[in-house]
Amino acid sequence: MDTVRLTVFRVVATLGSFTSAAKSLRYTQSAVSRQIAALEDDLAVALFDREARGVRLTEEGRVLLAHAEAVLDRLDVARRELAALRAVDGGRLRIGAFATAEAALVPRAMAAFQRDFPNVELSLSDGLTAALAARLRAGELDVAVVNHGPALDGLTTHHVLDDPQFVALPPDHRLARRKSVRLTELAEENWIAGSTTVEDTLIGACLRSGFRPEVRYVVQEWTAKQGLVAAGLGVTLVPGLLMGAVRPDIVLTRLRSPDMTPRKVVAAVTDRAAVQRFLPYLTASARALLTACRAAG
């Protein structure tokens, strides 16, 4: 059913006159008459009794008016909500991120964005890059902060930062006072990793440096890894993204660049207006983290 005709019908019913409706709508009276006639033909009913001093709704017209008002009011609400989304003054922004990006990078960006756009409802969920990319394609996320790689093929991405890597050492370790170390200097250490399949972890960089690390402890959580390091039970690699969440009783030492290429972190995005507004906040948060990493190095 044509919503323009419904709008004309509602105005005529409210004002009780084709002439008054024409003035209100800035139509000609004949245009109003044609819209009502077309609507009556479409429904095969008479909507108005034409009288000398105007028009009066028929019983069929009164039934249609109730439905027309409900339909047009819902459309009006939809238009306002869509306009709010375009103006980033409402709606939801669904963010996904891998675990280390949730330590500081993404929360800081979210907090700054929320201060400027308080009417946007934010949500955050974590996962691995491939899973987050799949959720973005499925329409379950609006932006995903992930590691760059083949899982993102076909998605629009924006570079966020190149994440430097550090080795976490106990404070009394022989290399703890060094500003930087080579991975080969740690070949005889006990290592802490998230998996015994070294190739799938950060410490896979050891293989590229010519040795297979001895993984003594396998734990998933970064808090547990740090606890083991602090107790002197081994060493591990830490992304720069975790700089702000590292406990004070361990030492982070930068790895020399030939041994460790920074991870490329990107935001895979949809074309929603809120996403485009969020990206500068993510960039600013990344810039602050990189400044802290350079100071630590």
Phi and psi in degrees as a GROMACS rama.xvg file:
@    title "Ramachandran Plot"
@    xaxis  label "Phi"
@    yaxis  label "Psi"
@TYPE xy
-70.0654  121.291  ASP-2
-71.0166  -26.6482  THR-3
-63.5708  -44.1252  VAL-4
-63.5901  -39.3812  ARG-5
-63.1596  -38.8799  LEU-6
-63.588  -45.9991  THR-7
-61.2501  -43.3035  VAL-8
-58.3959  -45.7915  PHE-9
-63.9527  -39.9207  ARG-10
-66.5819  -43.4085  VAL-11
-61.3894  -43.7972  VAL-12
-63.7198  -37.837  ALA-13
-69.8495  -42.7201  THR-14
-90.2895  -18.5586  LEU-15
70.5901  23.2946  GLY-16
-160.46  134.841  SER-17
-65.8274  -38.372  PHE-18
-64.794  -46.5135  THR-19
-65.0018  -39.3022  SER-20
-63.6476  -40.7335  ALA-21
-60.589  -43.5001  ALA-22
-64.1456  -42.7656  LYS-23
-63.8334  -40.3222  SER-24
-88.3017  -9.3682  LEU-25
62.7197  39.0032  ARG-26
-107.41  168.613  TYR-27
-80.7109  156.808  THR-28
-63.349  -34.2932  GLN-29
-67.5051  -34.2258  SER-30
-65.7474  -40.9601  ALA-31
-63.0648  -44.6238  VAL-32
-59.9812  -41.5263  SER-33
-64.8801  -39.7568  ARG-34
-64.9229  -42.628  GLN-35
-68.27  -41.365  ILE-36
-62.3383  -40.8364  ALA-37
-65.3259  -38.7185  ALA-38
-67.0762  -40.9162  LEU-39
-65.1523  -39.5611  GLU-40
-63.6314  -41.2783  ASP-41
-62.9973  -39.7972  ASP-42
-92.0506  -11.3968  LEU-43
60.5457  37.0963  ALA-44
-140.482  159.773  VAL-45
-91.6496  126.971  ALA-46
-95.0758  -24.6055  LEU-47
-133.716  147.358  PHE-48
-92.668  120.817  ASP-49
-80.0844  123.476  ARG-50
-121.115  169.649  GLU-51
-63.361  -34.0887  ALA-52
-109.586  22.4419  ARG-53
142.466  -152.563  GLY-54
-131.446  156.266  VAL-55
-134.075  136.143  ARG-56
-61.8198  137.07  LEU-57
-80.4272  174.57  THR-58
-59.949  -40.5687  GLU-59
-63.7045  -38.6959  GLU-60
-63.3152  -39.8234  GLY-61
-65.3711  -37.7401  ARG-62
-64.1195  -46.2046  VAL-63
-65.1936  -36.4266  LEU-64
-59.7666  -41.7961  LEU-65
-60.3415  -42.6321  ALA-66
-72.3651  -39.1321  HIS-67
-61.5198  -42.556  ALA-68
-63.9214  -40.8396  GLU-69
-63.6758  -45.3681  ALA-70
-64.0452  -48.7558  VAL-71
-67.7825  -34.7935  LEU-72
-66.4046  -40.7539  ASP-73
-64.7345  -39.9772  ARG-74
-63.9268  -37.8495  LEU-75
-64.1094  -41.9258  ASP-76
-62.2191  -43.4897  VAL-77
-61.2051  -42.7988  ALA-78
-62.744  -41.7861  ARG-79
-65.2333  -40.4803  ARG-80
-67.0006  -39.8772  GLU-81
-66.2803  -39.2364  LEU-82
-64.0227  -38.1068  ALA-83
-64.2538  -38.9399  ALA-84
-64.0086  -42.5502  LEU-85
-63.7786  -34.2352  ARG-86
-88.798  1.66681  ALA-87
54.479  47.8033  VAL-88
-121.11  22.0001  ASP-89
173.989  -173.9  GLY-90
81.9669  -168.238  GLY-91
-120.381  150.65  ARG-92
-125.213  111.919  LEU-93
-99.3421  115.738  ARG-94
-111.705  137.394  ILE-95
-120.796  150.382  GLY-96
-157.294  152.349  ALA-97
-77.666  162.602  PHE-98
-55.705  -47.5026  ALA-99
-69.214  -25.5618  THR-100
-70.7116  -19.8045  ALA-101
-83.7598  -7.12823  GLU-102
-69.2161  -42.422  ALA-103
-149.685  -43.7071  ALA-104
-52.5435  -58.6688  LEU-105
-73.9149  -44.6821  VAL-106
-58.735  -39.5978  PRO-107
-64.6851  -40.9315  ARG-108
-64.8795  -41.6376  ALA-109
-62.7866  -42.9051  MET-110
-63.7513  -43.0147  ALA-111
-66.6039  -41.5921  ALA-112
-63.23  -42.0747  PHE-113
-64.5249  -33.4961  GLN-114
-63.113  -37.4422  ARG-115
-86.7775  -26.2107  ASP-116
-129.928  70.0076  PHE-117
-67.1378  -17.5506  PRO-118
-88.1049  -3.66951  ASN-119
-89.207  124.733  VAL-120
-83.6327  120.78  GLU-121
-100.499  144.306  LEU-122
-136.377  152.623  SER-123
-136.624  132.748  LEU-124
-137.409  151.399  SER-125
-111.263  170.137  ASP-126
167.055  175.569  GLY-127
-80.2907  161.595  LEU-128
-54.8151  -48.0196  THR-129
-61.7905  -42.1432  ALA-130
-66.935  -40.6232  ALA-131
-67.2165  -38.1142  LEU-132
-63.001  -40.6869  ALA-133
-64.2255  -39.4791  ALA-134
-68.0503  -35.4515  ARG-135
-64.5252  -44.2053  LEU-136
-63.5089  -32.9207  ARG-137
-80.8779  -2.5131  ALA-138
81.791  14.3535  GLY-139
-89.8427  -14.5948  GLU-140
-131.119  157.058  LEU-141
-102.659  -29.6522  ASP-142
-150.223  142.107  VAL-143
-131.862  122.431  ALA-144
-92.4359  113.654  VAL-145
-143.786  172.131  VAL-146
-81.6218  137.416  ASN-147
-66.5258  137.56  HIS-148
177.239  -178.674  GLY-149
-59.179  -25.6665  PRO-150
-62.4244  -15.6896  ALA-151
-97.2258  5.38944  LEU-152
-53.1526  130.255  ASP-153
89.6032  -10.1177  GLY-154
-95.2922  152.712  LEU-155
-81.619  127.338  THR-156
-127.055  152.753  THR-157
-126.719  130.441  HIS-158
-66.3521  132.769  HIS-159
-105.666  -54.1905  VAL-160
-168.14  160.966  LEU-161
-99.5943  112.743  ASP-162
-85.76  112.051  ASP-163
-71.8903  158.291  PRO-164
-115.252  145.814  GLN-165
-126.992  156.887  PHE-166
-100.343  132.534  VAL-167
-93.9732  125.625  ALA-168
-126.148  151.331  LEU-169
-63.5377  150.946  PRO-170
-62.3131  -23.3904  PRO-171
-98.1417  13.6533  ASP-172
-67.4533  150.248  HIS-173
-61.3917  -24.1338  ARG-174
-105.32  6.73901  LEU-175
-65.1994  -24.3587  ALA-176
-90.2718  -1.77891  ARG-177
-79.8449  145.455  ARG-178
-77.397  -28.6454  LYS-179
-152.037  154.959  SER-180
-137.471  161.128  VAL-181
-94.6209  146.049  ARG-182
-59.5663  -34.9257  LEU-183
-62.1812  -23.2525  THR-184
-71.9837  -9.87083  GLU-185
-111.992  14.4626  LEU-186
-62.3737  -28.4768  ALA-187
-96.0693  4.4219  GLU-188
-78.8723  159.391  GLU-189
-81.6849  133.395  ASN-190
-110.689  151.242  TRP-191
-115.112  127.883  ILE-192
-145.129  169.371  ALA-193
-86.3134  -6.19258  GLY-194
-161.74  151.137  SER-195
-76.709  -15.3844  THR-196
-81.6975  88.4026  THR-197
-57.4066  -35.083  VAL-198
-58.9962  -24.7801  GLU-199
-93.4393  7.00812  ASP-200
-121.463  173.643  THR-201
-59.0776  -36.8754  LEU-202
-75.9921  5.50216  ILE-203
-59.2194  -19.0121  GLY-204
-60.7782  -25.1057  ALA-205
-62.3586  -36.792  CYS-206
-62.655  -39.6024  LEU-207
-70.1294  -17.927  ARG-208
-92.3209  0.598746  SER-209
102.812  9.84934  GLY-210
-144.756  154.259  PHE-211
-99.3504  118.464  ARG-212
-69.0189  146.973  PRO-213
-84.2576  102.868  GLU-214
-83.9199  106.332  VAL-215
-89.7934  -33.678  ARG-216
-130.601  132.162  TYR-217
-113.946  112.023  VAL-218
-139.942  149.352  VAL-219
-91.0285  -40.3801  GLN-220
-79.5737  139.004  GLU-221
-66.6255  -31.424  TRP-222
-63.4752  -38.817  THR-223
-69.4998  -41.1452  ALA-224
-59.3389  -44.5233  LYS-225
-64.916  -37.3928  GLN-226
-62.5267  -39.6083  GLY-227
-67.0023  -40.3033  LEU-228
-63.4738  -47.9858  VAL-229
-58.8304  -32.3022  ALA-230
-80.1827  -1.39088  ALA-231
79.7828  21.0829  GLY-232
-92.2031  -4.80235  LEU-233
166.438  -176.196  GLY-234
-125.861  163.107  VAL-235
-153.924  169.721  THR-236
-98.7148  142.308  LEU-237
-127.66  128.662  VAL-238
-68.5154  150.02  PRO-239
-59.0732  -26.4777  GLY-240
-60.4383  -20.4052  LEU-241
-94.1849  5.26158  LEU-242
-49.8356  -45.6325  MET-243
-75.0456  -8.01265  GLY-244
-114.139  12.8013  ALA-245
-84.928  133.699  VAL-246
-69.2761  152.623  ARG-247
-73.8813  -11.8088  PRO-248
-98.7679  22.412  ASP-249
-129.785  161.75  ILE-250
-115.268  132.452  VAL-251
-102.292  127.057  LEU-252
-122.564  133.086  THR-253
-69.5038  142.349  ARG-254
-88.4372  139.452  LEU-255
-65.5169  141.94  ARG-256
-55.9429  -35.0318  SER-257
-61.2125  -24.4241  PRO-258
-87.9184  -24.3765  ASP-259
-144.684  114.013  MET-260
-86.0753  128.021  THR-261
-55.8127  144.319  PRO-262
-74.366  136.013  ARG-263
-86.8227  114.926  LYS-264
-102.342  130.889  VAL-265
-130.789  164.078  VAL-266
-109.807  116.574  ALA-267
-87.6324  130.912  ALA-268
-133.965  161.038  VAL-269
-97.7066  -179.659  THR-270
-98.1336  18.0392  ASP-271
-65.6476  146.441  ARG-272
-60.5602  -39.437  ALA-273
-62.3069  -35.441  ALA-274
-64.6744  -45.385  VAL-275
-62.4388  -35.4432  GLN-276
-71.6358  -29.1703  ARG-277
-75.2283  -30.8471  PHE-278
-56.7388  -43.3022  LEU-279
-60.6156  -31.5354  PRO-280
-69.8262  -36.5418  TYR-281
-66.2353  -41.1366  LEU-282
-63.6416  -42.3952  THR-283
-64.3522  -40.195  ALA-284
-64.0311  -40.7993  SER-285
-63.2225  -41.1616  ALA-286
-61.2459  -41.6482  ARG-287
-65.1934  -40.1491  ALA-288
-66.5986  -40.3835  LEU-289
-65.4209  -35.0128  LEU-290
-61.6872  -42.2576  THR-291
-66.2501  -37.5432  ALA-292
-65.6398  -42.7366  CYS-293
-64.267  -36.9654  ARG-294
-66.1571  -37.1617  ALA-295
-70.5391  -30.0346  ALA-296
